[in-house]
Amino acid sequence: MRDYSIVAEGLVKRYVTRQRKGLFKSTPQVIEALRGVSFKVRRGEVVGLLGPNGAGKTTTVKILATLLIPDEGDAWINGFHVVKEVDDVRRGIGVVFSVEKGFYAKLTGRENLRYFAALYGLSSSEAEKRVEELLRLLELDKLGASDRLFEEYSLGMKARLGLARALLRDPPVLILDEPTLGLDPPSARKIRSLVREMAGNGKTILYTTHNMFEAELVCDRILLIDRGRIIAEGTPGELKEKVAGKRTIVAHVRGDKMLVSRTIEGLEVEKVSVEESEEGLTVRLLTRSPEEVAGILLRELVARGVEVYTLRIEEPTLEDVFIYFTSGVGHGGTT
């Protein structure tokens, strides 16, 4: 285990909720958030935990960050057990969950960092030096945010301050739970750049995201998680090899989702994804016969009165790899 900063073995987590039965009755319902999650992360590696909302990403990282206790299984950070050696684990990790929570609105960015530095046991001189280093590293000084109240921060500034707090003790392991969620492109780009820079300096980083593009940019290796299980793992290139010989048809259409799904039935495709947004529907089909299937699809959609705005054939992406390993349309999951 010496070569690994993070080890998870057979993690299981269940939640008991109440399912309503009529107006006044409810029955217990067990939700399996994790169903035997196992993986290892080498020292200095950036590993992405990639999956849709509800796949089990946050539950996994909360167990590793000692915020949840697993019902079954074990995990170690820097060789310390996450349940039996909590204090040792916490001293060696930096964690970013929500970029908006945990700070004091009426304190400035600098004051917030000073407060947490004292809370983490840094001496006054150490704290002052480290806070100034991090304000420069995260470019909060350039943004004029160092001495601005936290309540006045943009989402991008909050994300940078959250990462600064995680780095106060210069921990060897970082756990970042969707750190760019909701950020504008420049802020997201800065966070991704810093992650790669820190990995280059030897830090081990577990990076959860549902953004396939981001995972490919940031991660050395990717774990695909769906409905509480790791379903595939490898480098971005290795995962794409799983769908070698196939291509993806991407169509943007406007029409009834059920009608579109029925139109796809019977086509020579391996996996189907139909996603709904304000602009309409995005259809992704993975197939070995892209030109033939694209022609049939276009003809059938138009015949059924579905408006087709764009239709193109692409090389498979990580998104297509994920679709390939999951059930495609409308499958559920846990948080």
C-alpha positions in Angstrom: 0.0 0.0 0.0 3.1 2.2 0.2 2.8 3.4 -3.4 -0.8 4.5 -3.0 -2.1 7.7 -1.3 -5.8 6.5 -1.5 -7.1 3.0 -1.1 -10.8 2.0 -1.0 -11.9 -1.6 -0.6 -15.5 -2.7 -0.9 -17.1 0.5 0.3 -20.9 0.1 0.9 -23.2 2.8 2.1 -27.0 2.6 2.5 -29.5 5.3 3.4 -32.9 4.6 4.9 -35.6 7.0 3.7 -39.4 7.0 4.0 -41.6 6.3 1.0 -45.0 7.8 1.2 -48.0 5.5 1.0 -51.2 7.6 0.8 -51.7 10.7 2.8 -50.6 9.6 6.2 -48.6 6.4 5.8 -45.0 5.8 4.8 -42.8 2.8 4.6 -39.0 2.5 5.1 -37.0 2.4 1.9 -33.3 1.4 1.7 -31.2 3.3 -0.9 -27.9 1.7 -1.8 -25.6 4.7 -2.5 -22.4 2.6 -2.8 -22.4 -1.1 -3.7 -18.8 -2.3 -3.1 -16.6 0.5 -4.5 -12.9 -0.4 -4.7 -10.0 1.6 -6.2 -6.5 2.9 -5.6 -4.8 6.2 -6.4 -1.0 6.4 -6.7 1.0 9.2 -5.2 1.1 12.3 -7.5 -1.8 11.0 -9.6 -4.9 12.9 -10.6 -7.8 10.4 -10.7 -11.3 11.5 -11.8 -14.4 9.9 -10.3 -16.7 10.4 -13.2 -20.4 9.9 -13.3 -23.8 11.5 -13.5 -25.6 13.2 -10.6 -26.6 10.4 -8.2 -24.0 7.9 -9.2 -22.3 7.8 -5.8 -19.4 10.3 -6.3 -20.1 12.5 -3.3 -20.9 9.6 -1.0 -17.5 8.1 -1.9 -15.5 11.3 -1.2 -17.3 12.0 2.0 -16.3 8.6 3.3 -12.7 9.3 2.3 -12.8 12.7 3.9 -14.1 11.1 7.2 -17.5 12.8 7.0 -19.4 9.6 6.5 -18.8 6.1 8.0 -19.2 3.2 5.5 -21.6 0.4 6.4 -19.1 -2.1 5.0 -15.6 -1.9 3.6 -12.4 0.0 4.4 -10.4 2.9 3.1 -7.0 4.4 3.9 -5.6 7.9 3.1 -1.8 8.1 3.3 -1.8 4.8 5.1 -4.3 5.9 7.8 -7.7 4.2 8.2 -10.5 6.7 7.6 -12.6 5.4 10.5 -10.0 4.2 13.0 -7.5 7.0 12.5 -9.6 10.0 11.7 -7.3 12.7 13.1 -4.3 11.4 11.1 -6.4 11.3 7.9 -7.6 14.8 8.4 -4.2 16.2 8.9 -3.1 14.9 5.5 -6.0 16.0 3.3 -7.5 19.2 1.9 -11.1 19.0 0.8 -13.3 21.2 -1.4 -17.0 20.4 -1.4 -19.5 23.3 -2.0 -17.6 26.5 -2.9 -20.2 28.6 -1.1 -20.3 27.0 2.3 -18.2 27.2 5.4 -16.9 30.7 5.1 -17.9 33.8 7.1 -19.8 36.3 5.0 -18.7 39.4 7.0 -15.0 38.5 6.9 -12.7 39.2 4.0 -11.0 36.5 2.0 -7.8 37.2 3.9 -9.5 37.2 7.3 -11.3 33.9 6.5 -8.0 32.2 5.6 -6.3 33.6 8.7 -9.1 32.2 10.8 -8.9 28.7 9.3 -5.1 28.7 9.5 -5.4 29.3 13.3 -8.1 26.6 13.5 -5.7 24.2 11.8 -2.9 24.9 14.3 -0.6 27.1 12.2 1.4 29.6 14.2 0.8 33.3 13.5 4.0 33.7 11.4 3.3 30.5 9.5 -0.3 31.5 8.9 0.6 34.9 7.6 3.2 33.6 5.2 0.9 30.8 3.9 -2.1 33.1 3.5 -0.1 35.5 1.4 1.3 32.7 -0.7 -2.2 31.3 -1.4 -3.8 34.7 -2.2 -1.1 35.1 -4.8 -1.3 31.5 -6.1 -5.1 31.7 -6.6 -4.7 35.3 -8.0 -7.2 36.6 -5.5 -4.9 39.6 -4.9 -5.0 40.4 -8.7 -8.8 40.2 -8.6 -8.9 42.7 -5.7 -10.7 40.0 -3.6 -8.1 39.5 -0.8 -9.6 42.3 1.3 -13.2 42.2 0.0 -16.0 40.7 2.1 -16.8 37.1 1.3 -20.5 38.0 0.8 -19.4 40.2 -2.1 -17.5 37.4 -3.9 -18.5 36.0 -7.3 -18.8 32.2 -7.6 -15.4 32.0 -9.2 -13.8 33.9 -6.3 -15.5 31.6 -3.8 -14.1 28.6 -5.7 -10.6 30.0 -5.6 -10.9 30.8 -1.8 -12.2 27.3 -1.2 -9.2 25.8 -2.9 -6.9 28.2 -0.9 -8.4 26.9 2.3 -7.9 23.3 1.3 -4.2 24.1 0.7 -3.5 25.9 4.0 -1.7 23.0 5.5 -0.1 22.0 2.2 -1.6 18.5 2.4 -0.2 15.7 0.2 -3.8 14.6 -0.8 -6.6 16.8 -2.2 -10.2 15.7 -2.5 -12.1 18.0 -4.9 -15.8 17.4 -5.3 -16.9 19.1 -8.6 -14.8 22.2 -7.9 -15.7 24.0 -11.2 -19.5 23.4 -11.0 -21.4 26.5 -12.0 -18.2 28.5 -12.7 -17.7 30.8 -15.7 -15.1 29.5 -18.3 -12.1 31.6 -17.1 -12.6 30.6 -13.5 -13.0 26.9 -14.4 -9.9 27.1 -16.6 -7.9 28.5 -13.7 -9.0 25.8 -11.3 -8.1 23.1 -13.8 -4.7 24.7 -14.5 -4.0 24.8 -10.8 -4.9 21.1 -10.4 -2.5 20.1 -13.1 0.2 22.3 -11.5 -0.3 20.8 -8.1 -0.2 17.3 -9.5 3.1 18.2 -11.2 4.4 19.2 -7.7 3.6 15.7 -6.3 0.1 16.1 -4.8 -2.4 13.3 -5.1 -5.8 14.5 -6.3 -9.2 12.7 -6.4 -11.4 14.9 -8.6 -15.1 14.2 -9.0 -17.0 15.6 -11.9 -19.8 14.8 -14.3 -18.1 16.9 -17.0 -16.5 14.6 -19.6 -14.6 17.3 -21.3 -13.1 18.4 -18.0 -12.2 14.9 -16.9 -10.2 14.4 -20.1 -8.3 17.7 -19.6 -7.5 17.2 -15.9 -7.2 13.5 -15.1 -4.4 11.0 -15.6 -6.8 8.2 -15.0 -10.6 7.9 -14.8 -13.0 5.8 -12.7 -16.5 5.6 -14.2 -19.1 5.2 -11.4 -22.8 4.5 -12.0 -25.4 3.6 -9.4 -22.9 3.0 -6.7 -20.5 0.8 -8.6 -17.2 1.4 -10.5 -18.1 0.2 -14.0 -14.8 0.9 -15.8 -11.4 2.5 -15.3 -8.4 3.6 -17.3 -6.7 6.5 -18.9 -8.9 8.6 -21.2 -7.2 6.9 -24.2 -7.7 3.4 -22.8 -11.4 4.1 -22.2 -11.9 5.3 -25.7 -10.3 2.1 -27.0 -13.3 0.3 -25.5 -15.5 1.7 -28.3 -12.9 1.3 -31.1 -14.5 0.8 -34.5 -17.6 2.7 -33.5 -18.7 6.2 -34.2 -21.2 8.5 -32.7 -24.3 10.1 -34.3 -25.2 13.4 -32.6 -28.5 15.0 -33.5 -30.1 18.1 -32.0 -33.9 18.0 -32.5 -37.1 19.4 -31.2 -40.1 17.2 -30.5 -41.7 14.7 -28.1 -39.1 12.7 -26.2 -41.1 9.5 -26.2 -41.7 9.8 -30.0 -38.0 10.3 -30.6 -37.2 7.3 -28.4 -39.6 5.1 -30.2 -38.1 6.3 -33.6 -34.7 5.1 -32.4 -36.0 1.6 -31.5 -35.0 -0.9 -34.0 -32.0 1.0 -35.4 -28.7 -0.8 -35.5 -27.1 1.0 -32.5 -25.4 -0.2 -29.4 -26.3 2.5 -26.9 -28.7 5.4 -26.9 -28.7 8.7 -24.9 -31.6 11.2 -25.3 -31.1 14.3 -23.1 -33.6 17.1 -22.7 -32.8 20.8 -22.3 -34.5 24.2 -22.9 -33.2 24.1 -26.5 -34.8 20.7 -27.2 -33.3 17.2 -27.3 -29.8 15.9 -27.9 -29.6 12.4 -29.3 -26.3 10.4 -29.2 -26.2 7.0 -30.9 -23.1 4.8 -30.8 -22.9 2.5 -33.9 -20.7 0.6 -36.3 -22.7 1.8 -39.3 -22.9 5.6 -38.8 -23.6 6.7 -42.4 -26.4 4.2 -42.9 -28.0 4.7 -39.4 -27.8 8.5 -39.8 -29.7 8.4 -43.1 -32.4 6.2 -41.6 -32.7 8.3 -38.5 -33.0 11.6 -40.4 -35.7 10.1 -42.7 -37.7 8.6 -39.8 -37.6 11.7 -37.6 -38.7 14.0 -40.4 -41.5 11.6 -41.3 -42.8 11.8 -37.8 -42.8 15.6 -37.7 -39.7 16.0 -35.5 -37.6 19.1 -36.3 -34.0 18.2 -36.9 -31.6 21.2 -36.5 -28.3 19.4 -36.8 -27.1 15.9 -37.4 -23.4 14.9 -37.5 -21.1 12.0 -37.1 -18.2 12.2 -34.6 -15.4 10.1 -33.1 -16.5 8.7 -29.7 -15.8 10.9 -26.7 -15.6 10.0 -23.0 -19.4 10.8 -22.9 -20.0 8.0 -25.4 -17.8 5.6 -23.4 -19.9 6.3 -20.4 -23.1 5.7 -22.3 -21.6 2.5 -23.6 -21.1 1.2 -20.1 -24.5 2.3 -18.7 -28.1 1.9 -19.5 -28.5 5.1 -21.5 -31.9 6.8 -21.4 -33.4 7.8 -18.1 -31.7 5.5 -15.7 -31.8 6.5 -12.0 -29.3 6.5 -9.2 -28.3 7.7 -5.8 -26.6 10.7 -4.4 
